[in-house]
Every structure is written in C-alpha cells, then in structure tokens.
C-alpha cells in the first residue's frame, strides 16, 4: 500500500505517532482559524464595531450548516481509516468511491438548505435590525458557496484517514495567504464591505480544494477509484451514512444549542454581542490547541481498531491525556497574562466594556479545560472505535443545557450565565462519556486480559 504521505498508525511508539500526526493537523487548524480571525481583524479595524456585530449574529448560522458538512467528512474519514487499517486496498478504493458519491449529494443539499433558510433563521434569532442587512449580505455568500468548503474538508479528511496530515497543511498555507491578500484588496482597497470579506474567504477555500484534488490525482493513488468502484455497496453505504450522520448530527446539535444560546446573547445588547464574538474567536484558538490531540486520536483509533490493536489505543489514550493537561495549563497561563491584549488586537476596539466582557469570559472558562480535555479525547476515541450513539447523546445533553442557560441562567445572572454554560456542559458530558467508555466491549476485553 505504498502511497506518498500515507502513514500507518498501527506501528511505532503510540504517543510519538499521535503527536507526529497531530502537529500538521494543529497547524492546519490554526490556519483554518486564521480565515476567521483575518476577517474579524480586518473588518473590526476597517468597518467598525457594527460590522463585527453583524458577523457575530450570522456566523453562528453559517457554523451550523458548516457543522453538517464538517461532521459528515469526519464520519466518512473514520470509516475510511478503519478500511485502511485492515490493509485491504480493493475495499479501500471502493469505500473512497462510495464516499465521493455520498459527499456530492450531501454538499448540494446543504447549500440549498442554507441559502433557503438563512433569512428566517436570522429573524428567529432576533437579529438586530441595525445589522440585519449587513449580516445577511455576508452569510448568503458564505452559505451559497459552502460546497467549496465541504470539498476541501472531505479531501483533507480522506488524506488524514490514510495518515497524511502534512499535505492538507501545505494546501491551507496557500489558501490563507490568498485570503489575507484578498481580504485587504476587497475590503480595504475596493471597499466591498462584508460581501468582500465573504468572497475573499470563499475564493481562498476554493483554491484549497483545487490544490487538494490535484495532489490526490498525482501523489495519492490509494485514494483513486474507477467507475466499477463507484457501485454503491449496501454495507459500506450504511457504514458511511451512519458514521457521517452521527458526526454531522453531533456537530449540528451542538451548534443548534449555540444558536439557542446566541438568541439570549442577542438580547444583551450590541456591545455584549461584539464582546462575545471576540471572546469566542480567541477561545476557539485555545480550544483548538487542546482539541487537536483529541482529533488525532480518532484517526489513530480508527486505524488500530481496523487492525484489532486495542492495546495500543488504551496506551495512547493515557499518554495523550497527560500531554493535553500540560497544554491546557499553558493556555490558561497565557490567557490570564495576555487575555486583555489579545482581546484588543482581535476586536480592534477601544471600548472598555467590550474588552472587559470578553476578557472576563475567557478567564472564567479556561480553567475548565482540564475537564474539556478528558471529554474530547475520550469521545474521539469512542468515535474511532465505531461508537455512533454515545457522542450524539452527549451532544443532545449539551443542547439541552444550552437551552437551559438561555432560558434560566441568563435571566438570573446576565452574561455570567453565558460564561457558566460551557463549564457545566463539559463536566456533565465528561462524566457520561467516561462511564460509557469503560463499558465499551473492546475496553472491557482489555481489562480482562490485564487481569489474566
């Protein structure tokens, strides 16, 4: 199964293998976040707080639909990684071909759903009239071309499924550089406003998708397939759809809960909306540092599950948890020392209320990243083991708790209730995930072997 960039994660030191796979993935995620931060920084400095507020009110809707595509690509990749771990090249090509067919159908469906429901969803979320049109002009472009973002995600997910996390990183480097240049050109030079920022992001993502496709055609023969391979296999389609929908619904349910929460935030005033938007951008970067190892565990577990090497999965889980606790400690210290500075830089605002509110949110949430690390790593391990229901149940719990926050905690405590939301969710869900993990048949079998 020789393939340039492909890596067999079923061999070698467990922690070293996971970390080496995670480094390009982390850099890729960092650059992906740079897309959003580039928009926010240029918009905040060039167009003002109102434009930042407009982005905040609609980005949650865009993220909801993007979660359907991102979740589907991740679910597909878990199935592909399992077939790669099995070492059956013929089956691998067939599952990749089936993935391509299902991805094309899903991409069109999400594009149509997003563009047709955008305006009603904005009304439902009580989007302020002062920023409604500006927010709509941005989101309709992002949703209208979301299929290009999905195309990049699915191609990158397929490469990572066979252990290649380096190539997607380099493709994204090209795209981010283009995004920065186009943002400045469209927003600052041509004065296209929010639509210009949206077009800059879409063009950059399309470039990533195109370069990914060319690389796979030239350098990744394991992911090539013929017309014969495109014949839909009932078992594979069932596996792909169930895994894809599990991930998609998991991400979507989480984002639906966030949409509900956003409706409560929208009622706290435009300054709070802008502050929360800024805080969430910074928080996403910090969370990404903790979550990258967890995402790597999903691919590592998928390959080793396919190879029936569950002993490696348990060893990697223990080592990765300790490493993630160290990363969480560093991120917490960073925010407590430089949180206010980061807020000023990202928002481009000198409003003291905005800066104080955003900084408060960050300092309240980050100490709970130890709990978040347990939740993310164990959940991704379960997903790699083929668990489809448990992550979805945990996501439903998260949505219910976010609805409770919007309905009760915000009314009782104001913005403090918003800050309390995720720490409560992480703690409850982590307890549930741990209980399920230790009852997993593969893990229970390992415990029996250790006792014997």
Number of C-alpha atoms within 10 A of each C-alpha: 11 9 13 14 15 19 18 19 23 22 11 11 12 19 18 13 19 25 18 13 24 21 17 19 23 22 21 22 19 19 19 18 17 19 23 15 18 19 24 24 20 21 25 23 17 16 17 14 22 18 20 30 30 28 26 25 29 28 18 21 24 20 19 23 23 25 22 24 30 24 24 32 28 28 27 30 31 31 30 33 30 26 26 26 26 18 15 11 15 12 16 25 22 25 29 24 22 22 26 18 14 17 21 13 10 16 20 15 12 20 21 14 13 23 19 14 12 18 17 9 15 19 12 12 20 16 23 18 11 12 19 19 13 19 26 20 17 22 25 21 19 25 26 18 21 25 25 23 24 28 25 24 22 26 23 27 26 24 25 26 29 29 22 23 27 21 21 25 23 17 21 27 16 15 24 23 14 18 27 19 12 20 27 20 16 19 23 18 10 11 15 15 19 26 20 23 29 24 21 24 25 24 18 24 29 20 22 28 24 15 19 23 16 11 15 19 13 10 13 19 15 21 21 16 18 10 8 9 18 17 13 16 13 10 10 18 17 11 19 25 19 19 26 28 23 24 29 26 21 27 24 26 24 22 26 25 23 21 26 21 24 26 17 23 23 20 15 14 12 22 19 20 26 29 27 27 23 31 24 17 19 22 20 15 18 22 18 18 20 28 26 24 26 27 23 28 30 28 31 32 33 33 31 26 24 22 17 17 15 19 17 20 24 16 13 21 21 13 14 23 20 13 15 23 18 13 17 24 15 13 20 19 14 13 20 16 11 11 22 18 12 19 25 20 14 20 28 21 19 11 13 9 12 23 26 15 22 27 25 18 21 23 18 14 16 22 17 17 23 20 21 24 26 26 23 23 26 22 26 24 25 24 26 29 25 21 18 19 16 18 22 21 17 23 24 20 19 26 24 18 19 27 20 16 25 24 14 13 19 22 13 11 13 15 19 16 16 20 21 17 21 18 17 16 20 22 16 17 24 21 13 17 21 16 11 16 18 12 12 14 11 16 17 13 13 14 13 9 10 9 6 6
